[in-house]
Amino acid sequence: MVDLRHIETFFWVAQLGSFRAASEKLHTTQPAVSQRIASLEEGLGVRLFERDARGVNLTAKGQELLSHAERMLQMRQDMMQAAREQNVMSGPIRIGVAETIVQTWLPKFLEHLHTAYPALVPQIEVDTSYVMRSQLLSRQIDLAFMLGPLEEARLENLHLCAYPLAWVASPRLEQGAGPLKLTQVARFPVITYPSNSAPYKVVQDMLAQAKIKAPRMIGSASLSMVVKMMLDCVGVGVIAPIFLDKELANGELRILDVRVGDLPDLVFTATWVQGPESRTFKAIAQLAQRTASEYERRGKPSRKRGGA
């Protein structure tokens, strides 16, 4: 009879690409992992991995059997989940979060998470969506609230929220009255999200299409730094103003009416890797989705694109 522990070990060696990484994930020794794989190969009568100096790789038969192993582990997880209430989820969970969410509804989400699952211990990592994609695929984080969706095999996405981008600047930065042309705005540096982000590339394309000579762009992963640079009149920002209520209300910043193509919304998803723990991650993602909807319902004020 095939031992389910051996199936689980096979799954994690395949996912992580080495016996050592699988032993760390399973809190056991590398020799124990090797023994389990050898026993499983003997029991199935097939070779699952090719081993060389660079590591291990699935054989063709191993690749075929991996999906069966995943389904068996998922069934075990579903059975265990069904046998207990959701609020007994426990232990650490590593969540990557984009800074826009940190600046909006993350604190309320953490309150809800503690209420629903008091035994869970969230470990929050704030980073760019570009970095979080790699962290998800390498299993450094379990769940990401990031710009998405990511259309990749084995990844699941759940829509969380969408926030419009806008041109934002300090009124002390002389822009003139009324609608602005991109050439007027581009006299100053354009400050936005990092250079590997979609907003940066959209603005870069706008400047190129307008034939702006030697455009100046500043990309930053720190939204607090972007806001400070706008307040200090370093340049004009392209940012989601969802968390700028205070600065807009007191007149420190204003939204500009720039006559150029539409800026895309920032679309955020909860994203995780399919696997035995998918049900847990989905439950937490759904809680985040409800929190984001609650944040919107509680009345973020509408803003005119050219308003002060």
C-alpha positions as CSV (number, residue, x, y, z in Angstrom):
1,M,0.0,0.0,0.0
2,V,1.2,3.5,-0.9
3,D,2.0,5.6,2.2
4,L,0.4,9.1,2.1
5,R,3.5,10.5,3.8
6,H,5.5,9.3,0.8
7,I,3.0,10.9,-1.6
8,E,3.4,14.2,0.3
9,T,7.2,13.9,0.2
10,F,7.1,13.2,-3.6
11,F,4.9,16.3,-4.1
12,W,7.2,18.7,-2.2
13,V,10.4,17.4,-3.8
14,A,8.8,18.0,-7.2
15,Q,7.6,21.4,-6.2
16,L,10.8,22.6,-4.5
17,G,13.3,20.9,-6.7
18,S,15.5,19.3,-4.1
19,F,15.5,16.8,-1.3
20,R,17.0,19.3,1.1
21,A,14.3,21.9,0.5
22,A,11.6,19.3,0.9
23,S,13.1,18.1,4.2
24,E,13.0,21.6,5.5
25,K,9.4,22.0,4.4
26,L,8.4,18.7,6.0
27,H,10.5,19.3,9.2
28,T,12.4,16.1,8.7
29,T,15.9,15.0,7.6
30,Q,17.2,14.7,4.0
31,P,18.0,10.9,4.4
32,A,14.3,10.4,5.5
33,V,13.1,12.2,2.4
34,S,15.4,10.0,0.2
35,Q,14.1,6.9,1.9
36,R,10.5,7.8,1.4
37,I,11.1,8.5,-2.3
38,A,13.0,5.2,-2.7
39,S,10.1,3.3,-1.0
40,L,7.5,5.1,-3.1
41,E,9.4,4.3,-6.3
42,E,9.7,0.7,-5.3
43,G,6.0,0.4,-4.4
44,L,4.9,2.0,-7.7
45,G,7.5,0.2,-9.7
46,V,8.6,3.4,-11.5
47,R,11.4,5.9,-11.3
48,L,10.0,9.3,-10.3
49,F,13.2,11.5,-10.4
50,E,16.4,11.8,-12.3
51,R,19.2,12.7,-10.0
52,D,22.4,14.6,-11.0
53,A,24.9,17.0,-9.5
54,R,22.6,19.9,-10.2
55,G,19.6,18.5,-8.3
56,V,16.6,16.4,-9.2
57,N,14.1,16.5,-12.1
58,L,10.9,14.6,-12.6
59,T,10.9,11.8,-15.1
60,A,8.1,11.7,-17.7
61,K,6.3,9.2,-15.5
62,G,6.9,11.3,-12.4
63,Q,5.4,14.3,-14.2
64,E,2.4,12.2,-15.1
65,L,1.9,11.0,-11.5
66,L,2.4,14.5,-9.9
67,S,-1.2,15.6,-10.7
68,H,-2.5,12.4,-9.0
69,A,-0.4,13.1,-5.9
70,E,-1.7,16.6,-5.7
71,R,-5.3,15.4,-5.9
72,M,-4.7,12.9,-3.1
73,L,-3.2,15.6,-0.9
74,Q,-6.0,17.9,-1.7
75,M,-8.6,15.3,-0.8
76,R,-6.8,14.8,2.6
77,Q,-6.8,18.5,3.2
78,D,-10.5,18.8,2.3
79,M,-11.3,16.0,4.6
80,M,-9.4,17.5,7.5
81,Q,-11.0,20.9,6.8
82,A,-14.5,19.5,6.7
83,A,-13.9,17.7,10.0
84,R,-13.3,20.9,11.9
85,E,-14.6,24.4,12.0
86,Q,-12.7,27.1,10.0
87,N,-11.8,29.0,13.1
88,V,-9.4,26.4,14.2
89,M,-7.0,27.3,11.4
90,S,-3.7,27.8,13.2
91,G,0.0,28.5,12.8
92,P,1.9,31.0,10.7
93,I,0.8,32.2,7.3
94,R,3.1,34.3,5.1
95,I,1.2,37.1,3.3
96,G,2.8,39.4,0.7
97,V,1.0,42.8,0.4
98,A,1.3,45.7,-2.0
99,E,1.8,49.0,-0.3
100,T,-1.4,50.5,-1.7
101,I,-3.3,47.9,0.3
102,V,-1.2,48.6,3.4
103,Q,-2.2,52.3,3.0
104,T,-5.9,51.4,2.7
105,W,-7.6,48.4,4.2
106,L,-4.9,46.1,5.5
107,P,-5.3,47.1,9.2
108,K,-9.0,46.3,9.1
109,F,-8.3,43.0,7.3
110,L,-5.9,42.0,10.1
111,E,-8.6,42.7,12.7
112,H,-11.1,40.6,10.8
113,L,-8.5,37.8,10.4
114,H,-7.8,37.7,14.1
115,T,-11.5,37.6,14.9
116,A,-12.2,34.8,12.4
117,Y,-9.0,32.7,12.9
118,P,-7.4,33.7,16.3
119,A,-4.9,30.8,16.1
120,L,-3.4,32.0,12.8
121,V,-0.2,34.0,13.0
122,P,0.1,36.3,10.0
123,Q,3.6,37.3,8.8
124,I,3.3,40.3,6.6
125,E,5.8,41.1,3.8
126,V,5.4,44.4,2.0
127,D,6.9,44.4,-1.5
128,T,6.2,45.1,-5.1
129,S,3.9,42.8,-7.1
130,Y,6.9,41.9,-9.4
131,V,8.9,40.6,-6.4
132,M,5.8,38.8,-4.9
133,R,5.3,36.8,-8.0
134,S,8.7,35.2,-7.6
135,Q,8.2,34.8,-3.9
136,L,4.9,32.9,-4.6
137,L,6.4,30.6,-7.2
138,S,9.4,29.8,-4.9
139,R,7.0,29.3,-1.9
140,Q,8.6,32.0,0.1
141,I,5.1,33.4,0.8
142,D,1.8,31.6,0.9
143,L,-0.6,34.3,-0.3
144,A,-0.1,37.6,-2.0
145,F,-2.4,40.7,-2.3
146,M,-0.9,42.1,-5.4
147,L,-1.5,43.6,-8.9
148,G,-3.0,40.9,-10.9
149,P,-4.3,38.6,-12.0
150,L,-1.4,36.4,-12.8
151,E,-2.3,34.1,-15.7
152,E,0.2,31.3,-15.0
153,A,-0.3,27.6,-14.5
154,R,-0.9,26.5,-10.9
155,L,-1.7,30.0,-9.7
156,E,-5.2,30.9,-8.5
157,N,-6.5,34.5,-8.4
158,L,-9.4,36.1,-6.5
159,H,-10.3,39.7,-7.4
160,L,-10.0,42.1,-4.4
161,C,-10.4,45.6,-5.6
162,A,-9.6,48.1,-8.4
163,Y,-8.4,51.7,-7.8
164,P,-8.2,54.4,-10.6
165,L,-4.9,56.1,-11.2
166,A,-4.7,59.9,-11.5
167,W,-2.2,62.7,-12.2
168,V,-1.5,64.4,-8.9
169,A,0.7,67.3,-7.9
170,S,1.2,70.0,-5.3
171,P,-0.6,73.3,-6.2
172,R,2.7,75.0,-5.5
173,L,4.0,73.3,-8.6
174,E,3.0,75.9,-11.3
175,Q,0.9,74.0,-13.7
176,G,-1.5,76.7,-14.9
177,A,-5.3,76.7,-14.8
178,G,-7.7,74.5,-16.7
179,P,-7.0,71.3,-18.6
180,L,-3.4,70.5,-19.2
181,K,-1.5,69.0,-22.1
182,L,1.0,66.3,-21.5
183,T,3.7,68.6,-22.7
184,Q,2.9,71.0,-19.9
185,V,3.0,68.2,-17.3
186,A,6.2,66.7,-18.7
187,R,8.2,69.9,-17.9
188,F,8.5,68.2,-14.5
189,P,9.7,64.7,-13.6
190,V,6.9,62.2,-13.5
191,I,6.9,60.2,-10.3
192,T,5.1,56.8,-10.2
193,Y,5.4,53.1,-9.3
194,P,8.6,51.1,-10.0
195,S,10.0,50.8,-13.5
196,N,8.9,47.2,-13.8
197,S,5.2,48.1,-13.0
198,A,2.3,48.5,-15.4
199,P,1.7,52.2,-14.5
200,Y,5.3,53.1,-15.2
201,K,5.2,51.5,-18.6
202,V,1.9,53.1,-19.5
203,V,3.2,56.6,-18.6
204,Q,6.4,55.8,-20.4
205,D,4.5,54.9,-23.6
206,M,2.4,58.1,-23.3
207,L,5.5,60.3,-23.1
208,A,7.0,58.4,-26.1
209,Q,3.8,58.8,-28.2
210,A,3.7,62.5,-27.4
211,K,7.3,62.7,-28.6
212,I,8.5,64.3,-25.3
213,K,12.2,64.9,-25.6
214,A,14.3,63.4,-22.8
215,P,11.3,62.6,-20.5
216,R,12.2,62.4,-16.8
217,M,10.6,59.6,-14.8
218,I,11.2,58.5,-11.2
219,G,9.9,55.1,-10.2
220,S,9.7,54.1,-6.6
221,A,8.4,51.1,-4.7
222,S,7.7,53.3,-1.7
223,L,4.4,55.1,-1.9
224,S,5.3,57.2,1.1
225,M,8.3,58.4,-0.8
226,V,6.2,59.2,-3.9
227,V,3.8,61.2,-1.8
228,K,6.7,63.1,-0.1
229,M,8.3,63.9,-3.5
230,M,4.9,65.3,-4.7
231,L,4.5,67.4,-1.5
232,D,8.1,68.7,-2.0
233,C,7.3,69.7,-5.6
234,V,9.9,67.3,-7.0
235,G,7.5,66.4,-9.8
236,V,4.0,65.3,-10.9
237,G,2.8,61.9,-9.6
238,V,0.8,59.2,-11.3
239,I,-0.7,57.4,-8.4
240,A,-3.9,55.9,-7.1
241,P,-5.2,58.7,-4.9
242,I,-7.4,56.3,-2.9
243,F,-5.4,57.0,0.3
244,L,-4.7,60.7,-0.2
245,D,-7.9,62.0,1.3
246,K,-6.1,64.2,3.9
247,E,-3.7,65.7,1.4
248,L,-6.4,66.4,-1.1
249,A,-8.8,67.8,1.5
250,N,-6.3,70.3,3.0
251,G,-5.1,71.4,-0.4
252,E,-1.5,70.0,-0.1
253,L,-2.1,68.0,-3.3
254,R,-4.6,68.3,-6.2
255,I,-5.7,66.0,-9.0
256,L,-4.8,67.4,-12.4
257,D,-7.0,67.3,-15.5
258,V,-4.4,66.1,-18.0
259,R,-5.8,65.7,-21.6
260,V,-4.2,62.4,-22.5
261,G,-5.2,58.8,-22.9
262,D,-7.0,57.1,-20.0
263,L,-4.8,55.7,-17.2
264,P,-5.5,52.1,-16.3
265,D,-7.0,51.0,-13.0
266,L,-4.8,49.3,-10.4
267,V,-6.4,45.9,-10.2
268,F,-5.5,43.9,-7.1
269,T,-6.0,40.1,-6.6
270,A,-5.3,37.6,-3.9
271,T,-3.1,35.1,-5.6
272,W,-1.7,31.7,-4.3
273,V,-0.2,28.5,-5.7
274,Q,-2.6,25.6,-6.1
275,G,-1.9,22.7,-3.7
276,P,-3.0,20.9,-0.6
277,E,-3.4,24.2,1.3
278,S,-5.5,26.0,-1.4
279,R,-8.7,25.8,0.6
280,T,-7.1,27.6,3.6
281,F,-5.7,30.3,1.3
282,K,-9.0,30.8,-0.5
283,A,-10.8,31.2,2.8
284,I,-8.4,34.0,3.8
285,A,-8.5,35.5,0.3
286,Q,-12.3,35.7,0.5
287,L,-12.0,37.5,3.9
288,A,-9.7,40.0,2.3
289,Q,-12.2,40.4,-0.6
290,R,-15.0,41.2,1.9
291,T,-12.7,43.7,3.7
292,A,-11.9,45.5,0.5
293,S,-15.6,45.7,-0.4
294,E,-16.4,47.0,3.1
295,Y,-13.7,49.7,2.7
296,E,-15.3,50.9,-0.5
297,R,-18.9,50.8,0.9
298,R,-17.9,53.0,3.8
299,G,-17.6,55.9,1.5
300,K,-14.5,56.8,-0.2
301,P,-15.4,60.3,-1.5
302,S,-15.8,60.6,-5.3
303,R,-13.2,62.8,-7.0
304,K,-13.4,64.9,-10.2
305,R,-10.4,64.3,-12.4
306,G,-9.7,68.1,-12.5
307,G,-10.7,68.9,-9.0
308,A,-8.4,70.6,-6.5
